[in-house]
């Protein structure tokens, strides 16, 4: 039981890390201006909305 739980936790961490890596790479390619503002600590509402839409699209693509 403990081993199965540990494996599950490691898998979740791996998938989360893989998503973050892919998300940032794709942001650099497709929404560089939004990412630049985010890195400066300044993300206006429209930038946040673009990022949310982009993340949802990326999740859909990765599920396939």
N, CA, C and O atoms as a MOPAC input file, in Angstrom:
PM7 MOZYME 1SCF
protein

 N      0.83100 1    -1.20200 1     0.00000 1
 C      0.00000 1     0.00000 1     0.00000 1
 C      0.87000 1     1.25900 1     0.00000 1
 O      0.62200 1     2.18500 1    -0.77300 1
 N      1.87500 1     1.29500 1     0.85300 1
 C      2.75400 1     2.45300 1     0.93200 1
 C      3.48400 1     2.68400 1    -0.39200 1
 O      3.60600 1     3.82000 1    -0.85100 1
 N      3.97100 1     1.59200 1    -1.00700 1
 C      4.69300 1     1.70500 1    -2.27400 1
 C      3.78300 1     2.23700 1    -3.37800 1
 O      4.19000 1     3.09000 1    -4.16600 1
 N      2.55400 1     1.73300 1    -3.43200 1
 C      1.60500 1     2.20700 1    -4.45300 1
 C      1.32800 1     3.68800 1    -4.27900 1
 O      1.24400 1     4.42400 1    -5.26200 1
 N      1.18700 1     4.13000 1    -3.04700 1
 C      0.92100 1     5.55500 1    -2.79100 1
 C      2.13400 1     6.39700 1    -3.19800 1
 O      1.98200 1     7.46500 1    -3.79000 1
 N      3.33000 1     5.91500 1    -2.88000 1
 C      4.54800 1     6.63800 1    -3.22600 1
 C      4.70400 1     6.74200 1    -4.74000 1
 O      5.09400 1     7.79000 1    -5.25500 1
 N      4.40500 1     5.66700 1    -5.44600 1
 C      4.48200 1     5.67300 1    -6.90700 1
 C      3.47200 1     6.66600 1    -7.47900 1
 O      3.79000 1     7.41100 1    -8.40600 1
 N      2.27200 1     6.67800 1    -6.93400 1
 C      1.24200 1     7.61300 1    -7.39400 1
 C      1.69200 1     9.05800 1    -7.18900 1
 O      1.52500 1     9.89300 1    -8.07800 1
 N      2.25300 1     9.34900 1    -6.03600 1
 C      2.71800 1    10.71300 1    -5.74800 1
 C      3.83300 1    11.10500 1    -6.70900 1
 O      3.83200 1    12.21900 1    -7.23400 1
 N      4.77900 1    10.20900 1    -6.94600 1
 C      5.86700 1    10.49900 1    -7.87700 1
 C      5.34800 1    10.72600 1    -9.28400 1
 O      5.85300 1    11.59300 1    -9.99700 1
 N      4.34200 1     9.95800 1    -9.69600 1
 C      3.75000 1    10.13000 1   -11.02700 1
 C      3.09000 1    11.50000 1   -11.14800 1
 O      3.24300 1    12.18000 1   -12.16300 1
 N      2.37000 1    11.89600 1   -10.13100 1
 C      1.69700 1    13.20400 1   -10.14700 1
 C      2.73400 1    14.31900 1   -10.22900 1
 O      2.54800 1    15.28100 1   -10.97500 1
 N      3.80600 1    14.20400 1    -9.48200 1
 C      4.86900 1    15.20900 1    -9.53200 1
 C      5.48400 1    15.25900 1   -10.92600 1
 O      5.72800 1    16.33900 1   -11.46400 1
 N      5.73700 1    14.07400 1   -11.51600 1
 C      6.32400 1    14.01400 1   -12.85700 1
 C      5.40200 1    14.65900 1   -13.88500 1
 O      5.85300 1    15.46400 1   -14.69900 1
 N      4.12800 1    14.31900 1   -13.85600 1
 C      3.16600 1    14.86600 1   -14.82100 1
 C      3.04800 1    16.37100 1   -14.63700 1
 O      3.00500 1    17.11600 1   -15.61600 1
 N      2.99500 1    16.82200 1   -13.39500 1
 C      2.89500 1    18.25300 1   -13.11300 1
 C      4.11500 1    18.99700 1   -13.64200 1
 O      3.98600 1    20.05300 1   -14.26100 1
 N      5.28800 1    18.44700 1   -13.39800 1
 C      6.52500 1    19.06600 1   -13.86500 1
 C      6.57500 1    19.08600 1   -15.38900 1
 O      6.98100 1    20.08100 1   -15.98900 1
 N      6.16000 1    17.98100 1   -16.01500 1
 C      6.15000 1    17.90900 1   -17.47500 1
 C      5.19300 1    18.94600 1   -18.05100 1
 O      5.50400 1    19.58400 1   -19.05700 1
 N      4.03300 1    19.11900 1   -17.42500 1
 C      3.08000 1    20.11900 1   -17.90100 1
 C      3.67600 1    21.51900 1   -17.77200 1
 O      3.60000 1    22.32000 1   -18.70400 1
 N      4.26500 1    21.80900 1   -16.62200 1
 C      4.84000 1    23.13900 1   -16.40600 1
 C      5.91400 1    23.43800 1   -17.44200 1
 O      5.97300 1    24.54000 1   -17.98800 1
 N      6.75800 1    22.45600 1   -17.70800 1
 C      7.82300 1    22.63100 1   -18.69100 1
 C      7.24200 1    22.91300 1   -20.07800 1
 O      7.66300 1    23.84800 1   -20.75900 1
 N      6.28300 1    22.10500 1   -20.48000 1
 C      5.63900 1    22.27500 1   -21.78300 1
 C      4.90000 1    23.61000 1   -21.84100 1
 O      4.97000 1    24.32400 1   -22.84200 1
 N      4.19700 1    23.93800 1   -20.76900 1
 C      3.44200 1    25.18600 1   -20.70500 1
 C      4.36500 1    26.38800 1   -20.91400 1
 O      4.06100 1    27.27400 1   -21.71300 1
 N      5.48500 1    26.41800 1   -20.20200 1
 C      6.40300 1    27.55200 1   -20.32700 1
 C      7.04400 1    27.61400 1   -21.70800 1
 O      7.21600 1    28.69900 1   -22.26400 1
 N      7.39800 1    26.46300 1   -22.26300 1
 C      7.98000 1    26.44300 1   -23.61100 1
 C      6.99100 1    26.98200 1   -24.63400 1
 O      7.34600 1    27.78600 1   -25.49600 1
 N      5.75500 1    26.53200 1   -24.52900 1
 C      4.72700 1    26.97200 1   -25.47300 1
 C      4.36100 1    28.43600 1   -25.26300 1
 O      4.06200 1    29.14500 1   -26.22400 1
 N      4.38100 1    28.89100 1   -24.01800 1
 C      4.12800 1    30.31000 1   -23.73600 1
 C      5.18800 1    31.17100 1   -24.41000 1
 O      4.87000 1    32.21500 1   -24.98100 1
 N      6.44300 1    30.74100 1   -24.34700 1
 C      7.52600 1    31.49500 1   -24.97900 1
 C      7.31100 1    31.61200 1   -26.48700 1
 O      7.64900 1    32.62600 1   -27.09800 1
 N      6.74200 1    30.55900 1   -27.07600 1
 C      6.51000 1    30.56400 1   -28.52400 1
 C      5.25300 1    31.32600 1   -28.93100 1
 O      5.26100 1    32.07600 1   -29.90700 1
 N      4.17800 1    31.12800 1   -28.17800 1
 C      2.87500 1    31.62700 1   -28.62700 1
 C      2.39400 1    32.89300 1   -27.93000 1
 O      1.63500 1    33.66700 1   -28.51300 1
 N      2.82300 1    33.11200 1   -26.69700 1
 C      2.38900 1    34.31200 1   -25.96100 1
 C      3.57300 1    34.96100 1   -25.24700 1
 O      3.54500 1    35.13200 1   -24.02800 1
 N      4.61300 1    35.32300 1   -26.00000 1
 C      5.81500 1    35.85800 1   -25.34300 1
 C      5.57300 1    37.15700 1   -24.57800 1
 O      6.20100 1    37.39600 1   -23.54600 1
 N      4.66800 1    37.99500 1   -25.07800 1
 C      4.41500 1    39.26700 1   -24.40000 1
 C      3.72900 1    39.05000 1   -23.05300 1
 O      4.01800 1    39.75600 1   -22.08700 1
 N      2.82800 1    38.08200 1   -22.98800 1
 C      2.14900 1    37.76200 1   -21.72600 1
 C      3.16200 1    37.17600 1   -20.73500 1
 O      3.16800 1    37.54600 1   -19.56100 1
 N      4.00700 1    36.27300 1   -21.20500 1
 C      5.01700 1    35.66800 1   -20.34600 1
 C      5.99900 1    36.72100 1   -19.83200 1
 O      6.40300 1    36.67200 1   -18.67000 1
 N      6.37800 1    37.65500 1   -20.66900 1
 C      7.29800 1    38.72100 1   -20.25000 1
 C      6.68700 1    39.56000 1   -19.12600 1
 O      7.36800 1    39.89200 1   -18.15500 1
 N      5.41700 1    39.89700 1   -19.25700 1
 C      4.73300 1    40.66100 1   -18.20600 1
 C      4.64000 1    39.84900 1   -16.91700 1
 O      4.83200 1    40.38000 1   -15.82300 1
 N      4.34400 1    38.56900 1   -17.05600 1
 C      4.23500 1    37.68200 1   -15.89800 1
 C      5.57600 1    37.60200 1   -15.16000 1
 O      5.61200 1    37.64100 1   -13.93000 1
 N      6.66600 1    37.49100 1   -15.90600 1
 C      8.00100 1    37.41100 1   -15.29800 1
 C      8.35600 1    38.70300 1   -14.56300 1
 O      9.11600 1    38.67600 1   -13.59400 1
 N      7.81400 1    39.82400 1   -15.01700 1
 C      8.05400 1    41.10800 1   -14.34900 1
 C      7.16600 1    41.27300 1   -13.11700 1
 O      7.31700 1    42.22900 1   -12.35700 1
 N      6.24000 1    40.33500 1   -12.92500 1
 C      5.32300 1    40.42200 1   -11.79400 1
 C      4.11000 1    41.27700 1   -12.08200 1
 O      3.37900 1    41.66800 1   -11.17300 1
 N      3.90300 1    41.56400 1   -13.35500 1
 C      2.79800 1    42.41600 1   -13.77000 1
 C      1.95100 1    41.64600 1   -14.76900 1
 O      2.35600 1    41.45900 1   -15.91600 1
 N      0.78400 1    41.20100 1   -14.34300 1
 C     -0.08100 1    40.46900 1   -15.25900 1
 C     -1.47700 1    41.06900 1   -15.22600 1
 O     -2.25400 1    40.80600 1   -14.30800 1
 N     -1.79000 1    41.87600 1   -16.23100 1
 C     -3.12800 1    42.46400 1   -16.29500 1
 C     -4.19200 1    41.39200 1   -16.53200 1
 O     -3.88300 1    40.27100 1   -16.93500 1
 N     -5.40900 1    41.74700 1   -16.28100 1
 C     -6.52700 1    40.80200 1   -16.38200 1
 C     -6.60900 1    40.13700 1   -17.75500 1
 O     -6.86100 1    38.93500 1   -17.84000 1
 N     -6.40000 1    40.90000 1   -18.83100 1
 C     -6.47400 1    40.30700 1   -20.16500 1
 C     -5.35400 1    39.28500 1   -20.37600 1
 O     -5.55700 1    38.27300 1   -21.04500 1
 N     -4.17500 1    39.54500 1   -19.80900 1
 C     -3.07200 1    38.59400 1   -19.90300 1
 C     -3.37000 1    37.32000 1   -19.13400 1
 O     -3.05700 1    36.22100 1   -19.59000 1
 N     -3.97300 1    37.47400 1   -17.97000 1
 C     -4.35400 1    36.31800 1   -17.16800 1
 C     -5.39600 1    35.47500 1   -17.89900 1
 O     -5.32400 1    34.24600 1   -17.89000 1
 N     -6.35200 1    36.13000 1   -18.52500 1
 C     -7.37500 1    35.40700 1   -19.28800 1
 C     -6.76600 1    34.65600 1   -20.47200 1
 O     -7.14800 1    33.52000 1   -20.75400 1
 N     -5.81700 1    35.29400 1   -21.16300 1
 C     -5.13500 1    34.61600 1   -22.27200 1
 C     -4.38900 1    33.38200 1   -21.77200 1
 O     -4.39500 1    32.33400 1   -22.41700 1
 N     -3.74000 1    33.52600 1   -20.59900 1
 C     -2.97700 1    32.42200 1   -20.03400 1
 C     -3.90100 1    31.26400 1   -19.63800 1
 O     -3.56700 1    30.10100 1   -19.86000 1
 N     -5.04300 1    31.57700 1   -19.06200 1
 C     -6.00600 1    30.54200 1   -18.67300 1
 C     -6.51400 1    29.78500 1   -19.89900 1
 O     -6.57600 1    28.55600 1   -19.89600 1
 N     -6.87600 1    30.52600 1   -20.94700 1
 C     -7.34400 1    29.88600 1   -22.18500 1
 C     -6.25800 1    29.00700 1   -22.79600 1
 O     -6.52200 1    27.89200 1   -23.24800 1
 N     -5.04900 1    29.51900 1   -22.80300 1
 C     -3.92700 1    28.77700 1   -23.35700 1
 C     -3.68400 1    27.48900 1   -22.57100 1
 O     -3.46500 1    26.43200 1   -23.16200 1
 N     -3.72200 1    27.57500 1   -21.25100 1
 C     -3.52200 1    26.38800 1   -20.40800 1
 C     -4.61100 1    25.35200 1   -20.66900 1
 O     -4.32400 1    24.15800 1   -20.75200 1
 N     -5.85200 1    25.79800 1   -20.79700 1
 C     -6.95000 1    24.86600 1   -21.07300 1
 C     -6.77100 1    24.17100 1   -22.41400 1
 O     -7.01600 1    22.97000 1   -22.52600 1
 N     -6.34900 1    24.90800 1   -23.42700 1
 C     -6.09600 1    24.32300 1   -24.74100 1
 C     -4.95000 1    23.31700 1   -24.68100 1
 O     -5.01900 1    22.24600 1   -25.28300 1
 N     -3.90500 1    23.67200 1   -23.95400 1
 C     -2.75200 1    22.79100 1   -23.82200 1
 C     -3.12800 1    21.49400 1   -23.11000 1
 O     -2.69800 1    20.41500 1   -23.51800 1
 N     -3.91600 1    21.59200 1   -22.06500 1
 C     -4.36800 1    20.40100 1   -21.33600 1
 C     -5.15700 1    19.49600 1   -22.27600 1
 O     -4.97100 1    18.27900 1   -22.26700 1
 N     -6.02800 1    20.07700 1   -23.08000 1
 C     -6.81300 1    19.29400 1   -24.04200 1
 C     -5.89500 1    18.57000 1   -25.01700 1
 O     -6.10700 1    17.39400 1   -25.31100 1
 N     -4.88500 1    19.25700 1   -25.51700 1
 C     -3.93500 1    18.64600 1   -26.46900 1
 C     -3.14500 1    17.52300 1   -25.81100 1
 O     -2.91400 1    16.48400 1   -26.43000 1
 N     -2.73400 1    17.71800 1   -24.57800 1
 C     -1.91800 1    16.70900 1   -23.89100 1
 C     -2.71700 1    15.46800 1   -23.51000 1
 O     -2.14600 1    14.39100 1   -23.34000 1
 N     -4.02000 1    15.61100 1   -23.37700 1
 C     -4.86200 1    14.45800 1   -23.04400 1
 C     -5.00700 1    13.49500 1   -24.20900 1
 O     -5.32500 1    12.32400 1   -24.00800 1
 N     -4.77800 1    13.97300 1   -25.42400 1
 C     -4.96700 1    13.14400 1   -26.61300 1
 C     -3.86400 1    12.13700 1   -26.76600 1
 O     -3.86900 1    11.35600 1   -27.71700 1

